[in-house]
Amino acid sequence: MNSIKPLIVLSFLIIQSCTGQHSKINGVSFVASREIINQSHIKPIININANYAAVMPFGFVRGLNNPNIIFNTNRQWFGETRAGAKQYIEMLYKSNIKVMLKPQIWVSRGEFTGYINMQNEDDWKLFEKSYSKFILEYAQLAQEAKVDIFCIGTELEKFIETRPKYWANLITKIKALYKGKLTYAANWDEFKRTPFWSDIDYIGVDAYFPVSNSKTPTVIECLEGWEQHKQTIMNVSNKNNKPVLFTEFGYRSVDYSGKEPWKSDRSMDQVNLEAQTNTTQALFETFWNEDWFAGGFIWKWFHNYSTSGGENNSKFTPQNKPVEVLIKKQYRLK
């Protein structure tokens, strides 16, 4: 009789695997707004079968060499503050939507955070002190709110490259405050060099990889475009023995959407809904069935659903566009 029990357990594990018992993170990047949110703002997230949302409070710096991060001020939108993030988390949990808390920095004039670089040692120390104050404030909130995942930074390559000891110490301090899962959102061309993957739980990637040079890329073209990137991503996962999480993914509904997906230039305004749908489908087909892939957060989702996106909109949001139907179908699958 004793030999039967292991067989039963093995059969159960096989059934679990085949039925998708271990769910992917099917997330949306929930954009901070001026407003307090309510259940009417959460319902569209539920309607696309999402099980996670990224809540994104912000700190601001006045330039790439400025060492002072400004945050939690009355000049910010409600959703960008600690109080706003807390309220968003509470409302999402009431609807059984899990949360990744992802505090981010915005540089004046929209300059790329990966280029933040202080000009001398004194400024680096000031910036480290300011970043610690910013991120530990939200690590404390993550613990208080029992957030599922905490993201310790977003696209900060030069900061990490220049100050690796600081980041090792910062992760230790965060772990002393917060007992949940940790990730970092590395840019698509940064993650291969991020030094601390073994110290956190997910290899986070903002997945704006170039996959096609076509005006309207086909799914097949994009699948081919993913082949080399996928191998590199899988190698980093295997090397560190950690799952990969797309902390951001998505495409604009514009011509050439797969060529340089990170671009948000206002001059790119030729709406191409098919391009957005095809690139997104290829991403799902490439990653969502892989055991080493944890899931991801679509960029980006606004609280005011009825007035967001639409078939004349060339931006990233999938709301009220054909790609939303695709996402809903994919997120239905566990």
N, C-alpha and C positions, 0 to 999 in steps of 0.2 A: 504493500500500500504506500510506503514512503516514496517509492519511485514515481508515483503518479503526480505528487504535488509539484515537483519541478517542471513537469510537462505542462501542467495547468498554468503555472506562472509564465512559462515561455509562450504558450498559446495566447495568453492574455496580452503579453507585451507585443506580440506580432499583430494582434487585433488592434491594439492601441496605435501602433505605427501605421497600419493600413487605413485606419479610419480617421487619421489626422488628429489624434487625441491631444498631441502637443501643438497648440495653436501657434500660428505666426502672430507677430505684432503687426496688426493691420491698422496703421495709424494715420492721423491727420495732424498737420502743423497748425494749431489753432491760434490765429493771429490776435494779438492784443488790440483792444479797442478803447474808446473813451468810456464805454458803458459798463455798468454792472450787467452780467448775463443772467438769463433765466432758462427754464426748460425748453422754451420755444427755440432758443439758439442751439440747444444740444440735440434736439430731435433730428435735424438733417444729418448729423453725424451718425446717429443710430440707424437712420434710413439707408446709409451706404454700408452697413454692417461693420463699421469700424469698431475696434475694441480698445483702442488707445488714442490719446491725444497728447501732443506736445504743447505745454504751456510755456510761453516765452516772455518773461519780463526782460527789461532792457536797462543797461547802463550806457552812458554816452561819454565820448571823449572828443575834444575839440580839434584833434589832429593826430596824425600817426606818431608824432614825437611827444605828445602831451601825456604826462604821467598821472593825470587825475581822472578817475572815473566818477561821473556824476550819476547818482541813482536814488530812487525813492524820494523824489521831489514832487511838490505840488504842481510843477509845470509839466509833468509827464501825464500821458494818458493813464487812466485808471488801470487798465490791463497790463501796463508796463511796470507797475509798482509791486511791492511785496503784498500789500493789501489786495490788490487786484488779482495777482497770481493765486493767492489763498482762496479768494472767492470763486475763481474759475475752477480750481481743483475741487472744491467742495461741491459745486454744481455738477461737474463731470462725474464725480463718484456717486452722486445720487442717482445717476443713470447707468451705473455699473460700467463706466468708461474708465479704464486705467490711465495713468498719467506718467509721462516723462516731463520732469521740470528741467527746462533748458534755458537758463539765463544767458543772455547774449550782449555783446557790445556793438554799439553803432558809432562809427566814426563820422565826424562832420563831413558833409558833401558826399556821403556814401562811399568813402574810400575803403579799400579792401582791408579787413582786419588782419589778414595774414601778413601784411606789410608793417604792422605796428612794430616800431623799433626805436628805443630810446637812444639819445645821443651821447650819454655818458653814464658812468656807474651810479652816480647819485640819483639820476632820473630813473634808472632801472630799479633801484631800491624803493623809490617813491611809488613807481608803478606797481611793483610787486605788493607793496603794502596796500595800495588801493584795490588791486585785483583780489587780494585775499579777503579784504573787508567785504567786497561785493559778493564773491562766490560763497564765502562761509555764511553770510547772511541767508543765502538761498539754500545752502546745505542744511542749515538749521530749520528752515521752513519745510524742506523735503522730509526731514525726520518728524517734525511735528505733525505734518499732514499725512504721514505714512505713504509718501509717493513711491511708486514702483521702481522708477529709474530716475537717476539724477545725472545730468550732463554737465561735466566740469568745465566746459569751454567749447567754443565754436570757431573753427578756422583761424587759429592763432599760431601759425607755423613759425614765424620768425621769433616770436616770444618763446616758444618751446625749444626751438633750435639753439637760441642764445642763452637760455637760463634753465638747463635741464635739472640742476640740483633743486632749484626753486620748485619745479613741478613735482619732483619726487617727494619733497617735504609737504607740499600742498595736498597731495593725494593722501598722505598719512593723516594730516589734520582733518580732511573731509571725512575719512573713515572713522575718526574718533567722534564725529558729530552724527553722521548718517549711516544707517545700517542696511540700506537697500542696495540695489544694483547700480553700478557706475558705468558711464561711457564718456567718451569725448567725441565731438563732431569734427573729424578731420576733413579738410577739403579733398576732392577727388584725386588731386595730384600730390597730396601731402601724406596720406595715410601710410605709405610704404616706409616713411622715415620717422614716424611717431615712435618715441622710445619707450613708452610706458604701458603698452598694451597688456603685458603680462601682469600688471598691477591692478587692472580694472576688469570689468565683467564682459563688456562688449567692445568689439572693434567698430567704432562709429565712423561712418563715411557719408559725407554729403555727396551724393552719387551723380554729379553732373559730368559724366564721362562723355567725350565725343564718340558718336556711334555711326554717323552717316553725314555725307556732304551733300545729299540730295535735297532739292527744294521741298519735295514731299516724300520723305523716306518711307520705304516699304518695311513691313515687319521683317521680311527675310533679310533685307539690307542691315537692319538694326541688329538682328540676331548675329549676323556675321561680324558686325562692328563690335559686339560685346565679347567675342571669343577671347581675344588677347587680354582684355581687362579682367574678365572673369577668372582666368587662370592666375593672374597676379593677385587678385583679391583672395582667391582660395589658398594660394601659397602663404599669404600673410596670416590667414586664419589658421592654417595647419601649423605654421611655425610657432605661433603663440598659443595654440590650443584654445582658441576663443571663438565664439560665434560672431558673425558680422551683422551689424545693424545699420541699415540706411537711415541715418538720423535726419536726412532730407533726401527726397527724390522727386522727380517730376520734370515736366517739359512745358514750355510756353506753346500756345496755340498759334504759332507763326510759321512762315516759310523757314526752311533750314533749321527746324527745331532740334535736330540731332547733331548739328555741326559744332556749336559752342553753347551747350545747354545752360551754362552758368550766366550767360549774358541777360541783362534786363534793360538794355538800351531802349529809350523811348522811340528812337528812330525805327526800331523793328516793330512795325505795326500792320504788316500784311497778314491778316487772320488766315490761319490754315488749321482747321479743326482735325482734319485727317492726319496731318503730321503729328499732332499731339497724341492722338489715339494710337497711331501705329508705334510710335516710340515707347509709349507707356506699355502697350501690349508686349512688346519685345522684352522689356525689362522684367515684367511679370513672368514671362515664359522662361527667361534665363535664370532667375533666382528663386522664385517662390517655392519650388519643389526641392530645393537643396537642404539637406539636413544641417549643414554648417551655417545656413543663413537664417537669421532670427526674424526678419521682417523689416518694416520701415514706415516712415512718416511722409505722406504726400505733401508737397509744398505747392500752394498753401491754402488754408481754409478760413474763410471769414465768418464772423458770427451772424451777420445780416444776410442770410442765405438768399432771400428773394431778390435782392438787388446786387448780388455778387456774380461775377462771371458773365455767362450768356454767350450766344453765338456770334456776337460782334466784338468779343473781348479777346485781346491778343496776349494776355498775361498768363501767369503760371496756374492760377486757380482752375480746378476742374469743374467748379460749380456751374450747374445749368448748361453744361456742354456734353457732347457725346461721350467723352472720356469718362464722365461720371458714371455712366451706365457700366462701362468696363470695370471700373474700380469696385462698384457695388457687386458685380458678379464675382470678381476675384476675392473680395473680402468675405463673401458668403462662404467660400471654401476655407475650411480650417487648416 
